[in-house]
Amino acid sequence: MKKNIFKIAMTWFALVIMTGCADYLNEPKPTTSVDEGLIYSSREAAEAHLAGITRLSRAVYNSVSSANLSTIYCARSLKGNDFISIPGNAWYRSDYDYTDLFENGIRSWFTWVFMYDVIQQINVFINGVTNSETISSLDKTQLLGQARTWRAYCYFELSLEFNLTYQKDPEALAPPIYLEVTAEGKPMSTLNQIYNEVIIPDLQFAVDNLDETRLVKSFINVHVAEGLLARVYQVTGNWPLAEEMAHRAYGGVVNNALAASSYIDGFDDFTNTEWIWGMQNTTDQTASWYISPSTISDHVNGYYKSLFVNANFVNQFSATDVRNTFFEVNNVTDYRQYATTKFTFDFESDMVLMRTAEMILIEAEAMFRNNKAADAHNLLFALQYNRDPSAVKSSNTGDALMEEILLERRKELYLEFGVEWYDAKRLQRGITRDAKHSIIVNLVPNDPRFVVYVPLEELNSNPNIDESVNQRWQ
C-alpha cells in the first residue's frame, strides 16, 4: 500500500472534514473548511471529525456491490448455501460464483482500499487527538478508545478476508500493519501480529476506557468494543474471554436484551433496541441503492430483486418463529421460489453492524466449549423461546447441541454479516450447496476460495509485497 492508495485516503480525509457529521443527531456541525488546529481543539470538534470518518462506512466508493461496508457483508452472505443469486449480470454474481477473488477483481480492490482508507483516517485522528494541547486527558482517552476500536475492527475484517482463519496457522501472512500516518508501503504481517499487536490491544484499551455513553448508535461505546472482542476471541478460540465479553456486550439478561417484535420492523432503523451498533442513513446524505442487502433482497420495495432464499433454509423455521420472514415470490419450485422481508429498502434504510442476539449466541457457543453445556443449552433456548412462543427445548447434547447453536446463528443472523461463510471459515469447515442453487460451488475445509487475493494495485505500488503472496493460493 504505497502512495496511490493513500492519495485516495487523503482525498476522503478532506471530504469527511467538510461534510462528516451533518447527518448525525446532536453532533457538532462542521463548517465547510477547518484547519487541523480547530479539528483537535475540543472533544466536540474531534467528534465531528470522527463522524466524518464513520460516514465512510456507508459512502459510495464504486458500484452497488462495492460501495461501502454493507456490501462486504452482503458479498459474504451470497457465498454460502442459504441464499441464491440470479444468473447473468446481477449484482454480487461474481461473489456468488467465486470468480471475484483474484488480484484484478473488484472485491479484492474494494475490500483492501476501503479498510485501509479508514485505517489511514483513524491514524490521522489518533495522532491529532494525542498531540492536542486543548483536549482534556479524560476526553482524549475516550476519543482514542473509539478510534482504536475502529482501527481494530478494520484489521479484524482484513484478517478475515485475506487469509484462512487464525486457528489454521497463526503465523500465516496477513495484511500490513500501519499504526502511524504514512504513504510508504509496508510488508505483510502475520495473523499472530495483527491480532496480538493491534486488534486485541486496541480493543482492550477501548474496553478499559470507554463507558456506555455516546452521541448516537453510529458511534462506538464500551459495548461495541466488548462485542468486537467477543468476535475476535471466537475466531482465535479464547473461549473464556469470548464468553465474558459477549455477556458484557448484551448485558447478560436475555429478556432485557431482546425484543422479538422488533425483528419484523424491516432492519432499517438503527434505534432498534436490539442493535448494539449501526449506521444511520439519511435522505440528505443517502447511499440510496448502495445499501445492501435491502436493495437486492427486498422484492416489494427494492430495485434489483436479485437475491432469493434457499427453500431448504426456509424449511428450518416454524410458522410461529418471528424470524420467518419468507414468502413465495414466484409460483415456481426452483431457486426463485422464496424471498425475504427481513430488510426493507428505503432511501433512509440504516445499516446493522452488531446486535444483542449475536452476543447471546457467542456466549452460548463459548459456554459449550467451556464445558458448560447445560448452561449453553438453557441460554440457547431462552433466545429460541423469545423468537418463537411455540419453541420446544431440544434434547440435543454433545456435538448435536453445538450444531444446533450454529444453526441458530444462521437463523438469527442471516444476511447481516455473512454468518454462514464466517462460521465455515473460522471453524475450518467447507460449504456445500444443494441442488436448489442456480450454480453449484462447493468448498472443502480451508479451501483457497475462502481467501480474497491482495489486489493488483497494491502489488504494483508496494515494493515490499510481491506476487508470491497470491501464488500460494493457486
N, C-alpha and C positions, 0 to 999 in steps of 0.2 A: 504494500500500500504506500505509494510514493506521492508525488505532487499532484498527479491528475485527480485522484480520488479526494485528496484533501482540498483541492480547489473547489470541488463540489461542496464539501463540508463548509468551507468558509463563505460560499455564496449563501448557503442555508443560514449560516450564522447571522449574516446581515438581514436576511428575511425575518427570522424569528425575533430579532431585536426590534424590528419595526412593527410587526403585526402579531406578535406572540400571544398576548393574553386577552385580546379583545372579546373572546367568546367565553371567558371563564367568569362565573358569578363571583362577586365580592372580591375580585382581584384588583390590584393597581393597574391602571390603563397606561400603556406606554405611549409616548409621543412618536411622531414619525422619524425622529432621529435623536439618538442619545449617544453620549460618549462613554467610554469604559469606566471613567470615574463615577459617573452618575449611576451606571448599572449596578455597581457594587458599593453604592453609598449608604444603602439601607437594606434591611431584610425585605421590605416591600418591593423595592426596585429589583432586587435579586430574584424574588419570586416571579416577577413579571418576565424576567429572562427565562427562568425555569419553565414557565408556562409556554413560552415560545418553543423551547426545546421539546416539551411534551407534545406540542402540536405536530411535530414531525411524525408521531405515531399514527396520525390519521391524515397525513398530507397526500398529495397525488404526485408520485415520482414518475411513473411511466404509464402503464396500461391498467386495465381493470384487474388483471391478475398479478400485477407487480406495482401496486400503488402505495401501500402502507403496511403497518403491522398486521392488520386483519387479513391481508392477502397471503402472508406467510402461513398463518394458521389455517386458512381455507385450503391452501395447496396440500397441507398435511392431511386434512380431513378426506381429501379425494384420493389418497394413496392406499386406503385400506379396502375392506370388503363391504362396509356398511353403506357407502354412498357411491353413486354412479354418475358419470358424465356422459352426455350425449356424444355420438360420433361426429366427426367432421371438425370444423374450425371453431369449436366452442372455447370460451374462456376456461382456463385450467386444464384443458385437454392434455397438454404435454406433461402436466404433473400427474394426471390420472394414468397416463400410459408410460410414465417414467422415461420420457425422451428429453426432458429439460434439465437433466442433472449435470450436464457436461460444461466444460470451461467456457464455451461460447454461448451458453444458454442464458435466457433472461432470469431464471430462478437463481442461478449461480451468481450472476452480476448483481441482481437486486438485493438479495439477502445480505451479501457481503457489504455492498455500498451503504445500504440503509443502516445496518448495525454500526458500521464504523463512522458514519456521519454523526449518529447520536453520541457515540463514544467520544469523538473529537469535540463536539459541543460541550459535553459533560466535563471533559478535561479542561476546556477553556473556563467553564463555570467554576470548577473546583479551584483552579489557580486564582481566579478573580476574587472569590469569596475568601480564600485563605489569606491573600495579600491585602484585603480591605483593612483600612485603618479606622473605619467608622461603624462597621457592623459589630455588634457585641459578641463576646465569646460564646454565650449560650445560643444566640441566633446562628452564628457560624456553624456550630456543631449540628444544629438541626437542619440547616441548609445542606451541609455536607452529607448528612445522613440520607437525605432524599437523593442527592446527586450520586452518591456511591451505590445506592440501590439501583438506580437507572443503569449505571455502568455495569454492575454485576449482572443485571438482567440481560443486557446485550451480549455480554460474554457467555452467559449460560446458553442463550439461543444460538450463538455461533458454535458453541461446543456440541450442541445437539445436531446441527446441520452438517458440519464439515468433517466429521469423523464418526466412527462407530462409538458405542457407548463407553463411558468411563470404566465400567467394571470389566469390559473386554480386555482393555490394556491401558492402564493409567499413564503409561509412558509413550503412548502413540502421539503423533504430531497433531497439533491443534493450531488455530489461527494465532497470529502475532498478538503480543500484549503491548498496549500503549497506555501508560499511566501519566503521560505528560503531553503537552501540545507540541506536535512535531509534524514536519512534512516529509520526513525520511522514512522509507520502508524498513521494517524490522523482519527478522527471520521468523519462521514458525516457532511456536512454543510447544509444550506438551499438555495433554489433558491434566496431568498432575499439577503443572504450573498454573494453568488457567483457573483451576478450581481452588487450589490451596494457597495461591499467591494473590489472587484477585477476587474471585467470586465469593468465597466463604469469608475472607477478612472484610470485604466491603459490606456484605450483608450483616455480619456480626456487629460491625461498627454501627450500622443503622439500627439494629435491634437494641443495642445498648444505649442509643442516644435519642431515638425518636419516641414519641408518645402517640396517643390516639387522635390528636387534633390535626386538622388540615383544612385547607380552604374549601375544596370540593373533592369528589372521589377520583378525579383525574390526577390529583396529587398523591404523593406517597406518604403513608404513616407507618407506625410500627407494625400493624397487622399485615400490610403489604410485604414488608421486609420479612416478617415471620413466615408468611405464606411462600415466598420465594425460597427461603431457606428450607422449608419443608420439601419443596420440589427438588432442590439440589441434593438434600440428603436422601431422598427417594431414589434419585439417579445413582448416587455414589454408594448406596447401601448402608448408610449410617442410620439404622432403624430406630434406635433410642432417641436420637435428636430429631429425626423425621416425625416421630410420634409427638414429641414435646412441642415442636414448632407448629405443626398442624393444629394441635389442640389449642394453642395460644392464639393462632390466627383467627379461628372462628369463634373463640370464646368458651368452648368446652361444654355448652349446653345446647343440644341438638334443636330442641323446640324453640329456643330463643334465636337460633341462627338460621332457621328455615321458615319459609312461608310458601307453602305449596301453591296457593292461589296465584302467586306472582310468576309462576312458571309459564303461564299461558298469556302473559302480557305482551309477548312479542319480542322479548330480549332486545329492546330498542331504547331503554331508559336507564341511564347509569345511576339513578337514585334508587333503583330496585334494592330492597332491604337485604337481599342475598348477595349482592355484588360487593366484594371487598375492594375491587379496583376496576375502573372502566373509564373509557374516553368519551367525552361529550362531543357531539357533532351538531352544529347549529346551522340554521338556514343561511346566515350571512357568511359563514366560512365552511360551507358544507363540502364534503368529499363526494356527495351525490352517489353516482353509480359505482363508486370505487370502494364502498364499504362492503366487505364480504363477511359472511356468506349470504346476507339478505338479498343482495342484488341478483344472485343466481339461484337461490333456493326458494324464494317466495314466488309461488306460481299464481298468487292472487294480485299482489301489488307490484311485484318485481318486474324487471325488464327482460333479462336474459333467459331466465327459467330453464337453465341447462343442468340443474342438479336434481337427481332423483334418489329415492331411498330404496335400498335393497329390501324386498319383501320378506326375506328371511330375518332381517333385523327387525322389521315391523312386528313380526310374529313373536318377538321376545317380550312384548309389552301386553299387559292385560288391558281390557277395555276401560277399567276404572283407574288406571295409572295416569296421573295428571301430565306425565311426560309423553304420553301417547298423542303426539301432535300430527299424526299421519292421516292422509286421506287419499282416496283413489282419484288421481287427476286425469287418468285416461282409462278407457274401457278396454284394457289390454292386460296380458299377464306376463309381459316381458319386463325389461328394466324400466320402462316408462310408467309403470303402474302407480307408484306411490310418490307423493311429495310431502313436505312438512310445513307446518305453520309456526314452527318454533321461532324463527326470525322473521320479523315484519320489516319490509323495505319501506323506507321513508327518507326524505332528504335530511331529516334530523335523527336518523337511527344512530344510537350510540354503540360503542364497541366494548364488549365484555372481555376483561383480561384475567379476572380471578373471582371465584365465588366460594361461599362458605361450604357448599356441598362437596366441592373438590377437596377441601381441607378435611372434612369429616371422613371421606373415603381414603385419603392418605393416612389419616390416623388409624382407620380400621385395618388397612394393609400393614402398617407398621406394627400395630398390636399383634396381628397374626404372626408376623416374622419375629416378634419379640417373645414368642411362646405364650401369648395371652389370647388364645383362640376364642375362648368363651366371651371375653370382653369384646373382641373384634366382631364376633357374631351378633352380640347384643347391639353394638353401635351400628352395624350394618342394617339390622332390622329396624332400628329407630328411624333411619333415613328412609328405608323402604316403606314403612308404615306411614310416614309423613307424606310420601308421594302417592301412596295407594291405600285407601282405607280398607280395602279388601285383601291386603297383603297377608300372607301366612308365613310365619318363620320357617325356613327350611331346616332339614335335618342334616345338612352338609357338615362334614368335618374334614380335617386334613386338606389335601390338595383340592378336593371338591369345593371346600369353603373358599380357598384362595381364588379359584376360578370364578366363583360367584361374586366375589369382591371386584374382580377385573371386569366381569360382565356388567356389574352395576356402574362402574366407571363409564363404560361405553353408553349405557342407557341414560345416565345423568348428564354427561358432558359432551354429547355428540354435537359436532360442528362448532365447538368452541375453540379448541386449540389442537385438534388432530389427535385426540386421546388414543385411538386405536393404533395409529402409527407410533406415537410416543411410547406406549406401553410395550409394543412389539420390539421396538428398538432397545429400550432400556433393559428389558428382560431377556434380550438375545433370543427372541423368537422370530419366526417367519410370519409372512402374511399370505394367506391362501384365499383367493377369490373363488366364489362359486359360479355356477352357470348363469346366474341372473345378470351378469355384467355384460356390458357392450364390448369390452375387451378383457381378456384374462391375462393378468400378470401376477405370477406367484413369486414370492421372495422367500429364500431359505434363511435360517438364523444367521445374523451378521452378514447378510447379503450386501455386496458393494453398492447396490442400488438404494440402500438406506442413506448413502452419503452424497452430498452435493459437492461438486468439484470447486476448487479455488478458481475464480474467474480469470479469463484470459487477460483482461485489463490489468489485473494485479501481477500476473506473470510478466507482462510486458513492461511494467513500470517499476517493479521492485526487484533490484538486483540480488536480494537476499532470499528470494523464493524462485525455484525453477520448476520445470515441467515434471520432475520426478515426484513432486508432491501429489500429482494426479495419476501418474503412471502406476502407482501402487494399487489402484482400484481397477486396472484394466486386465 
